[in-house]
Amino acid sequence: MTGLDAHADSQNPANHWAALAAAAGADVNARFGHRLMGVPGTWIGALSAVTPDGPESHRTSRRRPRTDTRQRPWTEWHYWWQSHYLDSIIDGAFQALSQGERMTARTELSRARQLLRGIMIRNFGVFPNFYYDDMAWLALAAGRLNALSVRLEARPSPLAQYAVKSLTKQLHGAHDSVLGGGIYWSRKRDFKNTPANGPAALHFARTGNTDTAQAISDWLRTELFDPDTGLYLDGIHPSTTGRDVERTVYTYNQGPTLAALLTLGRPQDLADAAALIEAVSRHLHTPGQGLRLEPGGDGSLFTGILCRYLALAASDQRLPAQSRDTASTMVTETAARLGEQPPIQLSAAVQRWTVLSAAASL
């Protein structure tokens, strides 16, 4: 970067983050994305990037990494990683639109449609699966894909519409009065947790099912909100004593819950959202270093999810200026901390892309 470029970035940090986000997206697509089993019109993310000699390591290599195109339907499957990959592609398309790059946005819309198709095929031709949190994440991404299609082409995406309809039906079926309400984590129906209820509440709020969204959001507040920290706990099991609470606090559990509060938008919801941002700042954030990063695998997505929704809060004029500034600072500090070394696992690479896109949206 030249001195002039650095000066320009200091004057317009959004351009800096947008450039880094675009580069991160290109890296993810090049090193992880490929046609599912080589089938035209499909896309999927490999779980890890590989070189011609095998899995990529931290060693220095002059060889250009390539994507593992040998993935087959019977290999390990992380449905929810793909859902967040889809969300990040859509982020890239909306970012391109904000910069007037309509052709780039159209390219990303096409890739997003191919990925949604790839997810369905890889999931044995259907969208529902065993876990309701997985289904809620994909419902959110499919809803955004449909909105992107309307924005670019003035028509909805039939496959995205079908995904939303199919997954919404599943989420409704997981909602009952056991433990006072909420939806289950899985079809086993023995655990209700924030990872399922947060995104489900947000999905219902976004699709106009306000009563269900409010019921789930209120249930979360009653059953899994910790007044000592101001954060949401992980989950609750029915037991012989009535309730056994899993008290672990994860970064990602705060994100969709925050977004659901903002989308519902009742006065108390907005007050609770502002308080949640402050609680995240107190307990999950280190000034100057950003948000807590969770360890590998699934955890490599957690902080990115929180940043996605903190960025929404940072732009929400209904919140106090201090709350917006706090949310913005946590996102940009986290983006700066992630650095430029491309991760070798899809989940971590998508998280990096998500955080940079969140910073670019501020």
Secondary structure, 3 states (H helix, E strand, C coil): CCHHHHHHHHHCHHHHHHHHHHHHHHHHHHHCEECHHHCCCCCEECCECEECCEECCCCCCCCCCECCCCCCCCCCCCHHHHHHHHHHHHHHHHHHHHCCCHHHHHHHHHHHHHHHHHHHHHCCCCCCCCEHHHHHHHHHHHHHHHHHHHHHHCCCCHHHHHHHHHHHHHHHHCECCHHHCCECCECCCCCEEHHHHHHHHHHHHHCCCHHHHHHHHHHHHHHCEECCCCEECCEEECCCCCCEEECCCCHHHHHHHHHHHHHHCCHHHHHHHHHHHHHHHHHCEECCCEECCCCCHHHHHHHHHHHHHHHHHHCCCCCCHHHHHHHHHHHHHHHHHHCCCCCCEHHHHHHHHHHHHHHHCC
